[in-house]
Amino acid sequence: MTQATPQSQATPPMAAVRVEIRERIATVTIDRPDVLNALNRAVVLDLDRTFSQLGEDPAVGGIIVTGAGPRAFVAGADIEELKGLSGTSGYEASRLGQGVLGRLDRLPKPSVAAVNGYALGGGCELALACTLRVAAGGGGLGLPETALGIIPGYGGTQRLARLVGAGKALELILTGEPVDAQEALRIGLVNRVVPAPELLGAATALLRVILSRGPLAVQATLEVVRAGLAGSLEAGLELEARAFGLLCSSEDMHEGMRAFLAKRKPAFSGR
């Protein structure tokens, strides 16, 4: 059954973001195909509301983020808005975008970017904020902001370097040249490449595998990897050991072990 994200009477409907929830997976679609799903302030605010609601919804185990139409995931920020920014408003716009994508990045639930076509600028940054990325064969991914005299402002300078390494990130940002899906796969920018007709099915299948695992273990993995990247190796190892110990005292661990020995699927309870 498909359902929409709940809206309160005081909350205006979202004009360019659609949400469907089916079997614990929420599909978030940016729906501005006439402008290649470009991000403007209204869309960014709608995404913020969406990620906040989905993060708190117990019926949602994972999230797919995609764009409407066959041409673009998100082809960047709205140039009409960008050209009017000043130093102050530019800083504020950057911090707003960073906050929204940071919310997505920090969710205790896995997310998959289903990259259908071009993912440029803010679109690439949105994909980077997801846990994993599956791309269709067409289009390209990149951060072309230097061609406009600016830099990525929604976290791209930081997340791209952490994902593909500083050298490759600097090359992509300084040249502004996009890479196709196969090159994105080679450098680790995306996790999988599939034919366009199979994109949503592949993203859904990937999430279903993750959601079949122990939910406490999935959440702990997200927390430990993210926190570990922000600190030293030794600090990360300590976080890992603490999480491992906590999970060893969980009902899910005992159920997982029993199921493995009995050669059956585990029935995890999240406890």
C-alpha positions as CSV (number, residue, x, y, z in Angstrom):
1,M,0.0,0.0,0.0
2,T,1.2,3.5,-0.9
3,Q,0.9,6.3,1.6
4,A,2.0,9.9,1.7
5,T,4.0,11.5,4.4
6,P,1.5,12.9,7.0
7,Q,0.9,16.6,6.7
8,S,-0.5,18.7,9.6
9,Q,-3.2,21.3,8.8
10,A,-0.8,24.1,9.6
11,T,1.8,22.7,7.2
12,P,1.6,23.7,3.5
13,P,1.7,20.9,1.0
14,M,5.0,20.2,-0.8
15,A,4.8,21.3,-4.4
16,A,8.0,19.7,-5.7
17,V,8.8,16.8,-3.3
18,R,6.8,13.6,-3.4
19,V,7.0,10.9,-0.8
20,E,5.7,7.3,-1.1
21,I,6.0,4.7,1.6
22,R,5.8,1.0,0.7
23,E,6.9,-1.9,2.8
24,R,9.1,0.2,5.1
25,I,10.9,2.0,2.2
26,A,10.1,5.7,1.6
27,T,10.8,7.0,-1.9
28,V,11.5,10.7,-2.0
29,T,11.2,12.2,-5.5
30,I,12.2,15.7,-6.4
31,D,9.6,16.6,-8.9
32,R,10.7,19.6,-11.1
33,P,11.5,17.8,-14.4
34,D,10.9,21.0,-16.4
35,V,14.0,22.5,-14.8
36,L,15.9,19.1,-14.4
37,N,14.8,19.0,-10.7
38,A,17.0,22.0,-9.8
39,L,17.2,22.8,-6.1
40,N,15.7,26.1,-5.0
41,R,15.1,27.3,-1.5
42,A,11.6,26.0,-1.4
43,V,12.7,22.5,-2.4
44,V,15.5,22.5,0.1
45,L,13.1,23.4,2.9
46,D,10.7,20.7,1.7
47,L,13.5,18.2,1.8
48,D,14.4,19.3,5.4
49,R,10.8,18.7,6.5
50,T,10.7,15.4,4.6
51,F,13.9,14.0,6.1
52,S,12.8,15.1,9.6
53,Q,9.5,13.4,9.3
54,L,10.9,10.2,7.8
55,G,13.6,10.0,10.4
56,E,11.0,9.9,13.2
57,D,8.5,7.6,11.4
58,P,8.7,4.1,12.9
59,A,7.1,2.7,9.8
60,V,10.1,3.8,7.7
61,G,13.2,1.6,7.7
62,G,15.1,3.1,4.8
63,I,14.9,5.9,2.2
64,I,15.4,6.2,-1.5
65,V,16.1,9.6,-3.0
66,T,15.6,10.2,-6.7
67,G,14.5,12.7,-9.3
68,A,11.4,12.9,-11.6
69,G,11.8,12.1,-15.3
70,P,14.5,10.3,-17.2
71,R,17.0,13.1,-17.7
72,A,18.2,14.2,-14.2
73,F,18.4,13.2,-10.6
74,V,19.1,16.9,-9.7
75,A,21.0,19.0,-12.2
76,G,22.2,21.5,-9.7
77,A,20.9,24.6,-7.8
78,D,18.5,27.1,-9.3
79,I,20.6,29.6,-11.1
80,E,17.9,32.3,-10.9
81,E,18.3,32.2,-7.2
82,L,22.0,31.8,-7.2
83,K,22.7,34.9,-9.3
84,G,21.0,37.1,-6.7
85,L,23.0,36.0,-3.7
86,S,25.2,38.5,-1.8
87,G,28.1,37.6,0.6
88,T,25.7,37.4,3.6
89,S,22.8,35.6,1.8
90,G,25.3,33.2,0.1
91,Y,26.6,32.2,3.5
92,E,23.1,31.7,4.8
93,A,22.1,29.7,1.7
94,S,25.2,27.4,2.1
95,R,24.5,26.8,5.8
96,L,20.9,26.0,5.1
97,G,21.8,23.4,2.4
98,Q,24.5,22.0,4.6
99,G,22.0,21.6,7.5
100,V,19.5,19.8,5.4
101,L,21.9,17.4,3.8
102,G,23.5,16.9,7.2
103,R,20.2,15.9,8.5
104,L,19.9,13.3,5.8
105,D,23.5,12.1,6.4
106,R,22.9,11.7,10.1
107,L,19.6,9.8,9.9
108,P,19.8,6.5,11.9
109,K,18.3,4.8,8.8
110,P,20.1,3.9,5.6
111,S,19.4,5.9,2.5
112,V,20.1,5.2,-1.2
113,A,20.4,7.8,-4.0
114,A,18.9,6.4,-7.1
115,V,20.8,8.6,-9.6
116,N,18.7,8.8,-12.8
117,G,20.6,11.0,-15.2
118,Y,22.6,14.1,-14.3
119,A,23.6,14.7,-10.7
120,L,25.4,18.0,-10.8
121,G,26.3,20.6,-8.2
122,G,23.7,20.4,-5.4
123,G,22.4,17.2,-6.9
124,C,25.7,15.5,-6.6
125,E,25.9,16.9,-3.0
126,L,22.5,15.4,-2.3
127,A,23.7,12.0,-3.5
128,L,26.8,12.3,-1.5
129,A,24.8,12.8,1.7
130,C,23.0,9.5,1.1
131,T,24.4,6.3,2.7
132,L,24.8,4.6,-0.7
133,R,24.5,5.5,-4.4
134,V,23.1,3.5,-7.4
135,A,23.4,5.1,-10.8
136,A,21.8,4.5,-14.2
137,G,24.1,4.4,-17.1
138,G,23.3,7.8,-18.6
139,G,24.0,11.3,-17.5
140,G,27.0,12.4,-15.3
141,L,28.0,13.3,-11.8
142,G,30.1,16.3,-10.8
143,L,30.6,19.6,-9.1
144,P,30.9,22.2,-11.8
145,E,30.6,25.3,-9.5
146,T,34.1,26.7,-10.2
147,A,32.8,27.4,-13.8
148,L,30.4,29.8,-12.2
149,G,33.0,31.4,-10.0
150,I,31.9,29.7,-6.8
151,I,32.6,26.4,-5.0
152,P,30.3,23.6,-3.8
153,G,28.3,24.9,-0.8
154,Y,26.2,22.1,0.4
155,G,29.0,19.9,1.8
156,G,30.5,18.8,-1.5
157,T,34.1,19.9,-0.7
158,Q,34.0,17.8,2.4
159,R,32.0,14.7,1.6
160,L,33.5,14.1,-1.8
161,A,37.1,14.2,-0.4
162,R,36.1,11.7,2.3
163,L,34.5,9.4,-0.2
164,V,37.0,9.3,-3.1
165,G,40.1,10.8,-1.6
166,A,41.5,14.4,-1.6
167,G,43.4,14.1,-5.0
168,K,40.4,12.9,-7.0
169,A,38.0,15.3,-5.3
170,L,40.3,18.2,-6.0
171,E,40.5,17.2,-9.6
172,L,36.7,17.0,-10.0
173,I,36.1,20.2,-8.1
174,L,38.9,22.3,-9.7
175,T,38.1,21.3,-13.3
176,G,34.4,21.2,-12.7
177,E,34.2,18.3,-15.2
178,P,31.6,15.6,-14.6
179,V,32.3,11.8,-14.8
180,D,30.0,9.3,-16.3
181,A,28.4,6.5,-14.2
182,Q,31.1,3.9,-15.0
183,E,33.9,6.3,-14.0
184,A,32.0,7.2,-10.9
185,L,31.8,3.5,-10.0
186,R,35.6,3.1,-10.6
187,I,36.6,5.9,-8.3
188,G,34.0,5.0,-5.6
189,L,31.7,7.8,-6.1
190,V,28.8,5.4,-6.7
191,N,28.3,1.9,-5.4
192,R,26.6,0.3,-8.3
193,V,25.6,1.0,-11.9
194,V,22.5,-0.5,-13.5
195,P,20.5,0.0,-16.7
196,A,18.0,2.9,-16.4
197,P,14.9,0.7,-16.4
198,E,16.3,-1.2,-13.4
199,L,17.3,1.7,-11.3
200,L,14.5,2.0,-8.7
201,G,14.3,-1.8,-8.5
202,A,18.0,-2.1,-7.8
203,A,17.9,0.6,-5.2
204,T,14.9,-1.0,-3.5
205,A,16.6,-4.5,-3.6
206,L,19.7,-3.0,-2.0
207,L,17.7,-1.5,0.8
208,R,15.7,-4.6,1.3
209,V,18.9,-6.6,1.9
210,I,20.0,-4.0,4.5
211,L,16.6,-4.0,6.2
212,S,16.7,-7.8,6.5
213,R,19.8,-7.4,8.8
214,G,19.7,-6.7,12.5
215,P,18.3,-3.2,12.9
216,L,20.5,-2.4,15.9
217,A,23.5,-3.6,14.0
218,V,22.6,-1.4,11.0
219,Q,22.1,1.6,13.2
220,A,25.3,1.0,15.0
221,T,27.3,0.6,11.8
222,L,26.0,4.0,10.6
223,E,26.9,5.7,13.8
224,V,30.3,4.1,14.3
225,V,31.5,4.7,10.7
226,R,30.3,8.3,10.6
227,A,31.8,9.2,14.0
228,G,35.0,7.3,13.3
229,L,35.6,9.3,10.1
230,A,35.4,12.5,12.2
231,G,38.1,11.4,14.6
232,S,41.3,9.4,15.0
233,L,41.7,5.7,14.2
234,E,42.2,4.9,17.9
235,A,39.0,6.8,18.8
236,G,37.1,5.0,16.1
237,L,38.3,1.6,17.3
238,E,37.1,2.4,20.8
239,L,33.6,3.4,19.4
240,E,33.6,0.1,17.5
241,A,34.4,-2.0,20.6
242,R,31.7,-0.3,22.7
243,A,29.1,-0.8,20.0
244,F,30.2,-4.5,19.6
245,G,29.9,-5.1,23.3
246,L,26.4,-3.5,23.4
247,L,25.2,-5.6,20.5
248,C,26.6,-8.8,22.1
249,S,24.1,-8.2,25.0
250,S,21.1,-7.7,22.6
251,E,18.3,-10.1,21.9
252,D,19.0,-9.6,18.2
253,M,22.5,-11.0,18.5
254,H,21.2,-14.2,20.2
255,E,18.4,-14.5,17.6
256,G,20.9,-14.0,14.8
257,M,23.2,-16.8,16.2
258,R,20.3,-19.2,16.7
259,A,19.0,-18.6,13.2
260,F,22.4,-19.1,11.7
261,L,22.9,-22.4,13.5
262,A,19.3,-23.5,12.6
263,K,19.8,-22.4,8.9
264,R,16.7,-20.2,9.0
265,K,16.0,-16.5,8.5
266,P,16.3,-14.5,11.7
267,A,13.3,-12.8,13.2
268,F,15.0,-9.6,14.6
269,S,13.0,-7.5,17.1
270,G,15.3,-4.5,17.4
271,R,16.0,-5.2,21.0
